[in-house]
Amino acid sequence: MAAVAALLVPLAGCARTDAPPVVTDGPSPLATEVVLVKSGGIAGLTDTVRVGPDGHWTRTDRAGASREGQLAAEKLTRLRQLAADPRLAAEAAVTAPATMCADAFSYRLTVGPNQVSYVDCPPQATPPAVTAQVVDLLNGATG
């Protein structure tokens, strides 16, 4: 044991102390890709929006046509806040009840390990609050 300690003592002086400080103020970076799939409606559409951690987005329709863009700074900040909201994980743990709506839009949101689905069918169902905010944000910013 003493021999191991003797070998490690010279290494103790090699530890770096000039590591950059950890910044805790401001929004946290979006740690993962956010994916929103909107499907249904009378026309039977399927649109997929993918937003990267840097706010770059791609929207692809069911025919494969795509558009790209960059979220404005305030939209990216808001998306980061919503993605980090603990209520999102709670919403992912709830099974949405079946609805009887015809031609309604269905949404499936994936943020990291959390996946939340709902059918936009008022007044039968109330969309999950945080998920609906993300859906509105992404539809408005990429629509």
C-alpha positions, 0 to 999 in steps of 0.5 A: 500500500505504501508503494502505491502511495509513493507512486501517486504522490508525484502525480498529485502535482499534475492536477490542473487548476486552470479549468474553465469556470462552470457557468450557471446563469442563463439558459442551459443548452438544449441537450438533445434533439427535439422531434415533433411529428404532426399527423392526421387531419382531413388531408392525412398529413405527416410533418416531422420537425427536428430541432438540434441543440443549436436551434437549427431545424428541419421540417419534412412532409410526408412526400419527403420535401423539406425546409430548414431554418434557425430558431430565433434566439428567444424561441430557442431560449424558450424551447430550452426552458420547456425541454428542461421542465420536469413537467414534461417527464411527468406528461410522458408518464401519462397514457393519453385517453382514446378520443373519438375525433375524426380528422383531428391532428395527432402530435408525438413529441420526443425530447431525449428519453421523454415521448408524449403523444396526444390528439388535438380533440377539444373538448374531449381531451386537454393537451398536456400543458408543456407538450402543447407549448412546445408544439405551438412554439415549433409549429409557429417557428417552423410552419 
